[in-house]
């Protein structure tokens, strides 16, 4: 009995049933996402995803740093880089040359800025009364520890998009701007020349995207944990992102070893995260409107109310996980 259930869950037919739940515009005859990768059209999509991610994380940083009164000048840097990366992402989706030059520059700056921000946030927690001797209290009441890393993930997605082949790329010779910026990626992705193309053709790109989804879920879930802890988890629904975070992280990291997780648990956990983020955005928006002044004081209440865009960042993790689950797997 158990063997029959296991075969049902891990069979390619079950994978096809999951695909049937996705709109035909995505699946059609087979997996159109996979075809777009092979034909070089996915770079546009990933550039737009980068732009949207940068915009959401930048808005979060905007009012979080406003609460801190921009006490240091470096706090302006992510606020300036966020629209720069968003514009670069949209421009890169429209123009091949921008995708090879402007997008990787903006992405690299965002990635570096996020890592530098992590150092400043660690220092900010250490400088609070008690420092790291009171880790729980100072993590909750101090600067959000992993928020800068979540911001830097937008830059990593941009670098990944810049390294992908474009359908209008030269068919002969080496795309030199692309080769230069691919050097910023880990050696496992570039190898000799641009091995990322081969990884896509062989179906190994799924692992890369699934791990990014898992990391994004971990960072945004950790943010939700101490944000909801501040008001003692007043509503039961506030536990949902905390519970879903280890599930999508396990599914995302598990794809490194198990193709079964990639076609079963990963799409289910990702869909739940996407749905939960959308519902969370509704609750956060309602919380903003219920504050004194409501919609008559929109900017004030967005800044000092529940972080309105944070649930959408969690939903974005689910979207990346769903996207990864739709890709072909080498072991399948």
C-alpha positions as CSV (number, residue, x, y, z in Angstrom):
1,X,0.0,0.0,0.0
2,X,2.7,2.5,1.0
3,X,4.7,1.6,-2.1
4,X,1.7,2.2,-4.3
5,X,1.2,5.7,-2.7
6,X,4.9,6.5,-3.1
7,X,4.8,5.6,-6.8
8,X,1.7,7.7,-7.3
9,X,3.2,10.8,-5.6
10,X,6.5,10.6,-7.5
11,X,5.3,9.5,-10.9
12,X,5.6,11.8,-14.0
13,X,1.8,11.5,-14.3
14,X,1.4,13.3,-11.0
15,X,3.7,16.0,-12.3
16,X,1.5,16.4,-15.4
17,X,-1.6,16.7,-13.1
18,X,0.2,19.6,-11.3
19,X,1.0,21.2,-14.6
20,X,-2.7,21.0,-15.5
21,X,-3.4,23.3,-12.6
22,X,-1.2,26.0,-14.2
23,X,-2.9,28.2,-16.8
24,X,-2.5,27.0,-20.4
25,X,-0.6,30.2,-21.2
26,X,2.2,28.8,-19.2
27,X,2.0,25.1,-20.0
28,X,0.4,24.7,-23.4
29,X,1.8,21.6,-25.1
30,X,4.6,20.8,-22.7
31,X,6.4,23.4,-20.6
32,X,6.6,26.7,-22.4
33,X,9.0,28.1,-19.7
34,X,11.5,25.5,-20.6
35,X,11.1,26.3,-24.3
36,X,11.7,30.0,-23.6
37,X,14.9,29.1,-21.7
38,X,16.2,27.1,-24.6
39,X,15.3,29.7,-27.2
40,X,16.8,32.6,-25.1
41,X,13.5,34.4,-24.4
42,X,13.5,33.8,-20.6
43,X,16.1,36.6,-20.1
44,X,13.3,39.1,-20.7
45,X,11.1,37.5,-18.1
46,X,13.8,37.2,-15.5
47,X,14.8,40.9,-16.0
48,X,11.2,41.9,-15.3
49,X,11.1,39.7,-12.2
50,X,14.3,41.4,-11.1
51,X,12.7,44.8,-11.6
52,X,9.6,43.9,-9.6
53,X,11.6,42.4,-6.8
54,X,13.8,45.4,-6.6
55,X,10.8,47.7,-6.4
56,X,9.1,45.8,-3.6
57,X,12.3,45.4,-1.5
58,X,13.2,49.0,-2.1
59,X,9.8,50.2,-0.9
60,X,10.3,48.2,2.3
61,X,13.7,49.7,2.8
62,X,12.3,53.2,2.1
63,X,10.0,53.3,5.1
64,X,12.1,51.1,7.4
65,X,15.0,53.6,7.1
66,X,12.6,56.5,7.4
67,X,11.6,55.1,10.8
68,X,15.3,55.2,11.6
69,X,15.4,58.9,10.5
70,X,18.1,58.1,8.0
71,X,20.6,58.6,10.8
72,X,23.5,57.6,8.5
73,X,24.0,58.6,4.9
74,X,24.5,55.1,3.7
75,X,20.9,54.4,4.5
76,X,20.0,56.3,1.3
77,X,22.0,54.0,-0.9
78,X,19.4,51.1,-1.2
79,X,16.7,53.7,-1.7
80,X,18.6,55.1,-4.7
81,X,19.7,51.7,-6.0
82,X,16.2,50.2,-5.9
83,X,14.6,52.3,-8.7
84,X,17.9,52.1,-10.6
85,X,17.7,48.3,-10.7
86,X,14.0,48.4,-11.5
87,X,14.6,50.7,-14.5
88,X,17.6,48.6,-15.5
89,X,15.4,45.4,-15.3
90,X,12.6,46.9,-17.5
91,X,15.2,48.4,-19.9
92,X,17.0,45.1,-20.1
93,X,13.8,43.3,-21.0
94,X,13.3,45.8,-23.9
95,X,16.9,46.1,-25.1
96,X,19.6,43.5,-25.5
97,X,22.4,46.0,-25.1
98,X,21.0,47.3,-21.8
99,X,20.6,43.7,-20.6
100,X,24.4,43.2,-21.2
101,X,25.6,46.5,-19.7
102,X,23.2,48.5,-17.5
103,X,21.4,45.6,-15.9
104,X,24.6,43.8,-14.6
105,X,26.1,47.0,-13.3
106,X,22.9,47.9,-11.3
107,X,22.6,44.3,-10.2
108,X,26.2,44.1,-9.0
109,X,25.9,47.4,-7.0
110,X,22.7,46.1,-5.4
111,X,24.3,42.8,-4.5
112,X,27.3,44.5,-2.9
113,X,25.1,47.1,-1.2
114,X,22.9,44.4,0.4
115,X,26.0,42.6,1.8
116,X,27.4,45.9,3.2
117,X,24.0,46.6,4.7
118,X,24.1,43.2,6.5
119,X,27.3,44.3,8.1
120,X,25.8,47.6,9.3
121,X,22.7,45.8,10.7
122,X,24.9,43.3,12.6
123,X,26.8,46.3,14.0
124,X,23.5,48.1,14.9
125,X,22.3,45.1,16.9
126,X,25.7,44.8,18.6
127,X,25.5,48.5,19.6
128,X,22.1,48.2,21.3
129,X,22.0,47.8,25.1
130,X,23.1,44.3,25.9
131,X,24.3,43.7,22.3
132,X,24.4,40.1,21.3
133,X,24.1,39.0,24.9
134,X,20.4,39.7,24.5
135,X,20.0,38.2,21.1
136,X,16.2,37.7,21.0
137,X,15.3,41.1,22.3
138,X,17.8,43.0,20.2
139,X,17.0,41.0,17.0
140,X,13.3,41.9,17.4
141,X,13.8,45.6,18.5
142,X,17.0,46.3,16.5
143,X,17.5,46.8,12.7
144,X,16.0,43.8,10.7
145,X,19.0,41.5,10.4
146,X,18.3,39.7,7.1
147,X,16.5,42.5,5.3
148,X,19.7,43.7,3.4
149,X,20.3,40.1,2.2
150,X,16.8,39.9,0.9
151,X,17.4,43.2,-1.0
152,X,20.7,41.8,-2.4
153,X,18.8,38.8,-3.9
154,X,17.3,41.2,-6.4
155,X,20.8,42.0,-7.6
156,X,21.7,38.3,-7.9
157,X,18.6,37.7,-10.0
158,X,19.7,40.6,-12.2
159,X,23.2,39.1,-12.7
160,X,21.6,35.8,-13.5
161,X,19.4,37.4,-16.1
162,X,22.4,39.3,-17.6
163,X,24.2,36.0,-18.0
164,X,21.4,34.2,-19.9
165,X,21.3,33.9,-23.6
166,X,19.0,36.3,-25.5
167,X,17.1,35.2,-28.6
168,X,18.5,38.2,-30.5
169,X,22.1,37.5,-29.4
170,X,24.8,37.0,-32.1
171,X,24.6,33.4,-33.5
172,X,28.4,33.4,-34.2
173,X,31.3,34.5,-32.1
174,X,31.3,35.3,-28.4
175,X,29.0,37.8,-26.8
176,X,31.7,39.7,-24.9
177,X,29.6,41.9,-22.6
178,X,27.8,38.7,-21.5
179,X,31.0,36.9,-20.9
180,X,32.4,39.7,-18.7
181,X,29.4,39.9,-16.4
182,X,29.0,36.1,-16.2
183,X,32.3,36.2,-14.3
184,X,30.4,37.6,-11.3
185,X,28.5,34.3,-11.0
186,X,29.7,31.2,-9.1
187,X,32.2,29.0,-11.0
188,X,29.6,26.2,-11.2
189,X,27.5,28.5,-13.3
190,X,30.0,29.8,-15.7
191,X,32.8,27.2,-16.0
192,X,34.6,27.6,-19.3
193,X,32.8,30.2,-21.4
194,X,29.1,30.3,-20.4
195,X,28.3,26.9,-19.0
196,X,24.9,28.3,-17.8
197,X,23.5,27.7,-21.3
198,X,24.5,24.0,-21.1
199,X,23.0,23.7,-17.6
200,X,19.7,25.1,-19.0
201,X,19.7,22.7,-21.9
202,X,20.5,19.8,-19.6
203,X,17.8,20.7,-17.1
204,X,20.1,21.6,-14.2
205,X,19.0,25.3,-14.0
206,X,16.0,24.2,-11.9
207,X,18.3,23.6,-8.9
208,X,19.7,27.1,-9.1
209,X,16.3,28.8,-9.2
210,X,14.9,26.5,-6.5
211,X,17.8,27.4,-4.1
212,X,17.2,31.1,-4.7
213,X,13.5,30.6,-3.9
214,X,14.4,28.7,-0.7
215,X,16.8,31.5,0.4
216,X,14.3,34.2,-0.4
217,X,11.7,32.3,1.7
218,X,14.1,31.9,4.6
219,X,14.9,35.6,4.7
220,X,11.4,36.9,4.3
221,X,10.0,34.3,6.7
222,X,12.6,35.3,9.3
223,X,11.5,38.9,8.9
224,X,7.8,37.8,9.4
225,X,8.8,35.9,12.5
226,X,10.1,38.8,14.5
227,X,7.7,41.3,12.9
228,X,4.8,39.3,14.1
229,X,6.5,38.5,17.4
230,X,6.4,42.3,18.2
231,X,2.6,42.1,18.6
232,X,2.7,38.6,20.2
233,X,1.1,36.9,17.2
234,X,-2.2,38.6,17.9
235,X,-3.9,36.8,15.0
236,X,-3.6,33.1,14.3
237,X,-3.0,33.9,10.6
238,X,0.3,35.5,11.6
239,X,1.8,32.0,12.1
240,X,1.2,30.9,8.5
241,X,4.4,32.4,7.0
242,X,6.4,31.1,9.9
243,X,5.1,27.6,9.4
244,X,5.4,27.7,5.6
245,X,9.0,29.0,5.6
246,X,10.7,25.8,6.6
247,X,8.5,23.8,4.2
248,X,9.4,25.8,1.1
249,X,13.1,26.0,2.3
250,X,13.2,22.2,2.7
251,X,11.6,21.8,-0.7
252,X,13.9,24.3,-2.4
253,X,17.1,22.9,-0.9
254,X,15.9,19.4,-1.3
255,X,15.8,19.8,-5.1
256,X,19.6,19.6,-5.0
257,X,19.4,15.9,-4.2
258,X,15.8,14.8,-5.0
259,X,14.0,15.3,-8.3
260,X,10.9,13.9,-6.5
261,X,10.8,17.0,-4.2
262,X,11.1,19.2,-7.3
263,X,8.0,17.9,-8.9
264,X,5.8,17.3,-5.8
265,X,6.6,19.2,-2.6
266,X,8.2,22.3,-4.3
267,X,5.2,23.3,-6.4
268,X,2.8,22.6,-3.5
269,X,4.8,24.6,-0.9
270,X,5.4,27.4,-3.5
271,X,1.7,27.7,-4.3
272,X,0.9,27.9,-0.6
273,X,3.5,30.6,-0.1
274,X,2.2,32.6,-3.1
275,X,-1.4,32.3,-1.8
276,X,-0.3,33.2,1.8
277,X,1.6,36.2,0.6
278,X,-1.4,37.5,-1.3
279,X,-3.7,37.0,1.8
280,X,-1.0,38.6,4.0
281,X,-0.9,41.7,1.8
282,X,-4.7,42.0,2.2
283,X,-4.4,41.8,6.0
284,X,-1.5,44.3,6.1
285,X,-3.4,46.7,3.8
286,X,-6.5,46.4,6.1
287,X,-4.3,47.0,9.1
288,X,-3.0,50.2,7.5
289,X,-6.5,51.4,6.8
290,X,-7.7,50.7,10.3
291,X,-5.1,52.9,11.9
292,X,-6.2,56.4,13.1
293,X,-6.8,58.5,10.0
294,X,-7.0,55.5,7.8
295,X,-6.8,56.3,4.1
296,X,-6.8,60.1,4.9
297,X,-3.2,59.7,6.1
298,X,-1.9,57.1,3.7
299,X,1.9,57.9,3.9
300,X,2.0,58.1,7.6
301,X,0.0,54.9,8.2
302,X,2.0,53.0,5.6
303,X,5.2,54.0,7.3
304,X,4.1,53.3,10.9
305,X,1.6,50.6,10.2
306,X,2.2,46.9,9.4
307,X,4.8,46.6,6.6
308,X,2.5,46.5,3.6
309,X,4.8,45.1,1.0
310,X,6.5,42.4,3.2
311,X,3.9,39.7,2.4
312,X,4.4,40.3,-1.3
313,X,8.1,39.5,-0.9
314,X,7.1,36.2,0.7
315,X,4.8,35.6,-2.2
316,X,7.6,36.3,-4.6
317,X,9.5,33.4,-3.0
318,X,6.6,31.2,-3.9
319,X,6.5,32.5,-7.4
320,X,10.2,31.6,-7.9
321,X,9.6,28.1,-6.5
322,X,6.7,27.5,-8.8
323,X,8.8,28.7,-11.7
324,X,11.6,26.3,-10.7
325,X,9.1,23.4,-10.5
326,X,8.0,24.0,-14.1
327,X,11.5,23.6,-15.4
328,X,12.8,20.3,-16.9
329,X,15.0,18.2,-14.5
330,X,18.1,16.4,-15.8
331,X,17.3,13.3,-13.6
332,X,13.7,13.0,-14.8
